């Protein structure tokens, strides 16, 4: 049939097939565009009930809020946070200066620098005069790097002579790194300071002689009176130190206390010394002869409640704690003596 556009069945099938394919692709693209433009359905997180200040719930406890993303448990290893890192301590090779503050004691200063108290005393004779109680706020102290004597070289000194004088070893002076000596030519100029490791010297002692009740030298001529039983009690209400402990250059213990606190006789005896004033740096001081070889001393008092030759029993109030004489703050300096020699109070106190 001429003039007519006749399409065979095969051609019609091809056109229908492509049309259907195009439609499927269009639908797939449209769905994908819609799918990715919409947020995924979020997991729901239940919120615990919230209480008001009056104790009642606020809102519906079953209310939920959508999470931005699904919550997935994660296995992990927990570590504790370390806030402080221990740094290794490094040796010190130079002397340093320290300014004394209120409340300082020779023993506490030495401990903070990891040296012995006598090392600090030896290095500061001009300031302290070998007396721990000479410490005053504002003083500038030299703190040696290690234990021993911080020595200022004098004209005519040799390593051997200085070592002999301070009972140290010459090799220790030469080999101490902080001295910075040339071992091939160890020259030390007068006025130069060197460290004498392990060295020591004698202390200049400032002490009140023991005063007894018997007649003769060092006596108070007090006859009779109470005799101690050989057992001692604490001379104050506090049983701990405020600073300096017993040592070869500090013959008592410094017991903590406040001005006006009671001071008690440590055992029965007779007061052989009750003096006010400086008294070798002891300030207002009391000494009791216990009549059995023992004597006790109470120093830096703010008040005296007994007089010369008073007979007292253990626990009797004999005075009050203070800060007189060579003292940087209120405390009781307490000594125990036996036949004129010194006894560590810790050995006799309960």
ABEGO torsion letter per residue (X at the ends): XBGBBBBBAAAAAAAAAAAAAAAAAAAAAAAAAAAAABBBBBBBBBBBBBBBAAGBBBEBAABBBBBABBBBBBBBBBBBBBABBBBBBBBBABBBBBBBBBGBBAAAAAAAAGBBAAAAAAAAAAAAGGBAAABBBGBBBBBBABBEBBBBBBBGBBAAAAAAAAGBBAAAAAABAAAGBBAABBBBBBGBBBBBBGBBBBBBBBBBBBBBABBEBGBAGBBEEBBBAGBBBBABABABBABBBBBAABABBBBBEBBGBBBBBABBEBBABBBBEAGGGAEBBBBBBAGAGBBBBBBGBABBABBBGBBBBBGBBABBBBABEBBAEBBBBBBBBBGGBBBBAAAABX
